Amino acid sequence: MRQIAPDPIRAEYARLSHQYDHRWSFYVSQSVEETLRRVPVQPSDRVLDIGCGTGTLLQALRQRYPYIALTGIDASAEMLAVAAAKLGPSARLCLASAQRLPLRGEAFDLVVSTSALHYFRDPARAVAEMRRVVRPQGRIAVTDWCRDFWTCRLLDQALRRFNAAHYRTYTLAQCAGMLQQAGLRLERVERYKIDWLWGLMTVVAVKTSA
């Protein structure tokens, strides 16, 4: 199995952070919107966004639910700085790895990860951490590029060869299987296109026990 230190990810987003929202505005806004369409959110929820980047999903939740409790985790200090400028004190932001969350167990009602799974060197560990920090009967939602679409397979092949930050993409069945293997009950499993290039998947699962 290919193993790469996390430094390429940090270097990639240190370089991209100040142009990220402009360069990827369509993709980010659409992937966030499609994710939130598929995940039940309550105004009283405590929400964790893993791989929050520049905070677009957190900002969307803040606009919809002004008093919702928001936390964002990302491995890039530069991306978090952009998120902090957007969100101010309305969200707690932490520099950390998805595979070692510096958070207490069962602290969240909803854990979301959008467009981050393909970076995780140990996705099973990341999903286990998601399960650890969500409360019983809480939800976990994972959205990412879906390898079932030929465009994403080609993109994956190119990035694995030329981009050290990228790790790999997964099929819908593989993504759902990761959550099931972590002891989560699947609630929604769906793949969809947002344009001719980007094929996404969202898997929503429930933690049924402690």
N, C-alpha and C positions, 0 to 999 in steps of 0.2 A: 504494500500500500504506500502511495506517495505521501511523504511527510515533509511539511515545510513550516519553518518557524513563523510565528505571527507577524514578524516585522514587515513582510511585503504588504500586508493589509494596511498597517498603519502608514507606511510610506505612500501607498496608493491614495489614501484618503487625505493625508496631509497635503498632497498635491492638488486634489480635486475639490477640497472642501469649499473654497470661496466661489467656485463656479458650478458646484454640483446642482443647486436648485434651478439655476438657469438652464444648464446643459441637459438635465434629465427631467425637466418640469412635467412634460406629458406623462412619461412613464411613472414618475413618483406619485403624481396626483391621481392617476388612474388606478394604480395598484393599491394605494391607500383607500380610495373610494370603494373599489371592488371588495377589498377586505372588510371594511366596515359594513358594507351591505350584507355580508354573510355572517356577522358576529353579533349576537345580542349584547347590547351594552346598556347598563342602568346608570342613572346619574349619580348613584351612591357607590358605584364600583371603585375599587382600588385597582388601577391598571398599570401593568408593567409592559413596556415596549423594549424588546431585546433586539439590539442592532438598530437603535432609533435614528441613527444618522443625524440629519439636520433638524429633526423634530417635526416633520410634516404630519405624521399620524397623530402625535400628541397635540399639535396645534389644532388639527381638525376636531379632535375630541374636546378640547378646551372651548372651541367655538360653539359646539353643540351642547355641552354640559359645563357651564361656567364653574361649578364647584366640585367637579370630579377630581379625585386624587390621582395624580400622574407621576410615574417614575420612568425614566429612560436610561438604558444601559447601552454603551457603545465602546468599541476598542480604540476609537480615534479621538484624541483630545481636540483636534482641529474641527471635526464634525460636531462634537459636543459644544464647542465654542459658538458655532453658528446657531445650534439649537438654543443655547442659553440666550443669545441675542433676540431670538424670536419669542421665547417663552417667558423670559424673566424669572421671577420667583414662583411662577404658577406650576412649575414641575421640578421634581428632584432629578438631577442628572448625575450619573456615575460613570467613571471610566473603569471598565472591567471587561473581562472575558465572559462570553456566554456560557463557557464550560466551567466557570468558577464564579458564581454570582455572590457578591458580598452582601447578601440579603438573608433575613431570617425566614424560616420555613412557614408556609401557609399564610403569607403576608398579603396575598393579592387575590382578587376575585376573577381577574382576567389577565392572562399573559398572551401577548401578541408578538409575533416575529414576522416581519415583512421584508422580503428580498435579502435575507441574510443567510439562509440555510446553506446556500452554495459556497459560502466562505468557511463554514465550520469544519475544522480538521477532525473533530470527534463529535459528529452529530448526535450519536446516542447519548453521550454525556451531556450535551446541551439540552436535549429533550428531558433527560433525567433531572436536570437542574430546574427546568420549567415546571415539571411535576412537583418538585420539592417546594417551590415557593408559592404555588397556587393552593388555595384552600380546598378542602373537600367540597365537591359539587361546583367548584369553579371551572372555568374554561381555559383552554389553550387553543390559540389559532395560529397556524403557520401558513404563510403565503410565500411562494417562490416561483422561479422559472420552472416550467414543467417539461421534462425530457420526452414526454409523449408526443410533443410537437416537433416536426422535423427541423424547423428553424432554430429551436432551442438546442436540439442535438448538435447542429452545425456550430452554433455559438459556443456550446460547451467544449467541443473539440478544439476550436480555435483558441479559446481562452486558456484551456489546460496546457496548450503548447506555448502560448505567447504572454500570458499574464500570470505572474507568480502569486498574485493575491487570490485568484480564483482556485477553488478546489474541485467541485464537481456538482452537476445537477442530478435530479432524481425524477423518476416517474411518479405518477400519482399513487400507484400501488406501493411503491417504496416509501414514500413520505407517510402515507397512512399507516404502513406497517411499523415504522419507527415509533409512532405514537401508541399504537396498540401494544407493541413490545414493552413499552414503558408502563403498561398497566392502565392506560386511558381508554375510555369508551368513545368510539367514533360517533360524532353527531352529524357532521356534514363533510362530504368528500366531493370535491368538484374541480374540474379543469375548465378553462375558458380562455378566449383570446381577447386582448384589448386593442390589437391592431394586427396588421399582416405579419409582423415580426414576433411580437411578444405573446407567448402562450404561458399562462399562469395556472397555478393550482392553489386552492385554499382548503386546508383540512382543519376542522374544528373538532375538538375532543373534550370530554368531561372527565375530571378526576372524581371517581366514584367512591374512593375510600382514602383514608389517611396513609 
